[in-house]
Amino acid sequence: MNQGYKEKVSLKEVAAKWGLRLMLVINFFMFFGLSYQYGIREIVRPTEGWNWTDFITILLAILTIVLAALGTLIAVAALWGIQTLQNGASEISRKTVEEYLKSAQLDGRLKALVQEHYQNYIDSMEAKRRLATTEGEEPLSPEDAALAGAHEDTDWRDL
């Protein structure tokens, strides 16, 4: 039961969802901006000196406000997306590491490394024993000699 994982959502579904939200926000700001302009500035019944350039200026001002709000919305969505990616990546990496630690591949690699290091230790003990006997020094103790003379077939867990 993986409660921490969410279903995968396609890019098309995400784009459709955020596109709808974007259009809703734009329509919301346009409605309230135009309502403000109609109510306060009396665009419907223009005063003296009113012309269409003023109307276009007002519409462009509203568009600027909407674009600023949209930029803020995109910035918030980007921050949210980065946090979601970081959490998802850490969860995936944790799961992958746990699966690898439980795998037989890791056990095989660890066993090979231990056997290699054990063989290097046996070879160095054998070299010390040969040097000690050729130089006339005191030979190795029986335990060290037994370790140095161990066969390759011996499993390292038997020692």
N, C-alpha and C positions, 0 to 999 in steps of 0.2 A: 504494500500500500504506500505509494509515493504521494504524500500530501503536499510536498514542497514543489512539485512540478506542475506546470500549467500545460494545457493543450497547445500545440504549435498552431500559430495563426499565420496565414499567408500574407504576403506583402500587399496583395490586392485587397484583402479584407481590411487591413489596417489603413490603407490609402483611402478606401471608400468611407470608412468610419471617420477619419480625420478630415476628409473633404467635406462631408456633411456638417461636421462641427464648425469648420471654417466658414462655410456658407451661412450657417445659422448665426455666427458671430457677426459677420459682415452685414447681414440683413438686420440684425438687432441694432447695431450702431447706426446704420443708415436710417432706420425707422425713427429712432429717438432723435437723431440729428436733424432730420427733416421736420419732425414734429416740433422740435425746439424752434427751428427757423420759421416754420409756419405760425406758431403760436406767439412767439416773442417778437419776431421781426416783421410779422404780417406780410409774408410773401404773397399770400393769396390776393390781398388788396394792397398793392404797392403804393407807397407814398410818392409825393412829388420827387422827381429826380431819379426814380427807380428805373433801371433798365436791365436787359438780359445779361450784361457783363457782370453785374452784381450777383445775379442768380448763379452764374457759372463759377464765380469766385467763392461763393458760399458752398456750392457742391464740391469744389476742389478742396476747400478747408475741411469739410466733413470727410472726404476721402483720405486726407492726410491723417486725420485723427483715427480713422478706421485702420489705416496701414500701421500706425504706431501701436495700436492695440494688438493688431495681428502680429507684429514683430515681438511684442512682449509675450504673447501666447506661444509663439514658436520657440522663444527662448526657454520658457517654462517647460514646454514639451521636450526640448532637447535635454535639459537637465534631468527631467524624469526618465528619459530614454537612456541616458548614460548610467544612472543609478540602477536601472533595470538590467542593463547589459552587464554591469559589474557584478550584481548579485547572481545573475544567471551563469556568468562565466565561473565565478567562485564555486557555485553549487555543482556545475558540470565537472570542474577540475577535481573537486573533492570526491565526487562519485567515481571518476576515472581512477584516481589514486587508490581508493578503497578496493575497487575491483582488481587492480593490478597487484595489490598487496595480497589478495586472496588467490591469485592465479597460480597455476602450476609452472608457468614460465618463470616467475620470480624464484620459486623453490629450486628449479633446475639451475638457474644462474647462480644462486647463492651456494648450492652444493658444489658446482664447478669451481667457484672462487675459493671456497674452503679447501677443497681437495688440492687445488693449485698451490695455495699458500702452505698447506701441510706438506706437500711434496717438496716445495722449496726449503722448508724447515728440515726435512729428512735429508735432502741433498747437502745442506750446509753442515748438518751433524756428521754426515758421512765424510765430507771433506775435512772437518776438524779431526775426526778419528784417524784418517789417513795421514794427515800432517803430524799428529801426535805420535804415531807409530814410526814414521820415517825420520823424525827429528830426535827420537829417543826420549821424548817427554813422557810424562805419566799418561797411560792410556785413559780413555773415558771410563766413567763409572758404568756399572752394569745396566742401570736404567737408561742412561744416555746411549749406550751401545745398543740396547734393545730397541730404543726408538729409532736410532740411525739405521738399524738393519731391518726395519719393518718393510713388509712387502707392499707393492702397489695395490694388491687386491684387498688389503685390509681397509675396512671402512673407518673413517675418522671417528665415528661414534663408538667404536669398540675400545678405544684407548682410555 
